[in-house]
Amino acid sequence: MGWLKRGGIGCGGLIALAGLFVLSGYALPSHLELATDREVALPPEAVFDLVASSEGVKRWWKPITAKAVEDGYPAMEVVPQGIHKLTFESGGYVMETWQLKKIDPGERLVVWEVDFGPLAVDRTIRVDREGTGSHVYWSETAEVGNPLMRWMAKVSDPTQNFQDAMAGFELSDR
C-alpha cells in the first residue's frame, strides 16, 4: 500500500509541474514577431506577381509542395478560393487558409492573414529591386493567447521554413 501512496504523490507532483509549466506560459510575451529576408534572381515584378494573388501563390508553392512529397511529407494542394483567398489542403483537411488583407502594388507589398487553426498570423511580404533581381522581406506577426503556443513560439524558429519558401520563387512557373 505504501507504493500506492508514493505513486499517487508522484503523479500529483507531475500534474502540479505540468500545471506550473502551462501557467508559466502566460508570463511569456503574447506578441510574436518573426522576420527574415532573401535575395532572389527574379525581377521584383515577377516575384510580386507570385505573392499578390491566390493563383500566383499556387504557382509559387507548386515546386515547394512537390519537393516536400519527395522528402516524405504528405501531399498538399494549394486551392484558390477566388482572387484573394486560398487554402492549403492535405488528405481532405484544410491545413491553412490565406486571406489577402492588404496589397500595395506601388510598394510591392502584400499582407496575407494566414490561419493555421490554433494560430493566425499576419504574413507581410515586401519586394524591393536589388540589381537585376529582388530583395524579398518576409515577416509574420501574431497575438498568441494560448500559453502552450507561447512556449512553442519560444522554442522554435520557423524562419528556415520562410527561406525554403522564398527559394520557391526561382523554381515556380512564371
HELIX and SHEET records of a PDB file:
HELIX    1   1 GLY A    2  SER A   24  1                                  23    
HELIX    2   2 GLY A   25  ALA A   27  5                                   3    
HELIX    3   3 PRO A   44  VAL A   51  1                                   8    
HELIX    4   4 SER A   54  GLU A   70  1                                  17    
HELIX    5   5 PRO A  147  VAL A  155  1                                   9    
HELIX    6   6 THR A  159  ALA A  167  1                                   9    
HELIX    7   7 GLY A  168  LEU A  171  5                                   4    
SHEET    1   A 7 HIS A  31  VAL A  40  0                                        
SHEET    2   A 7 GLY A 133  GLU A 143 -1                                        
SHEET    3   A 7 ALA A 120  GLU A 130 -1                                        
SHEET    4   A 7 LEU A 109  ASP A 115 -1                                        
SHEET    5   A 7 TYR A  93  ASP A 104 -1                                        
SHEET    6   A 7 LYS A  85  SER A  90 -1                                        
SHEET    7   A 7 GLU A  77  PRO A  80 -1                                        
END                                                                             
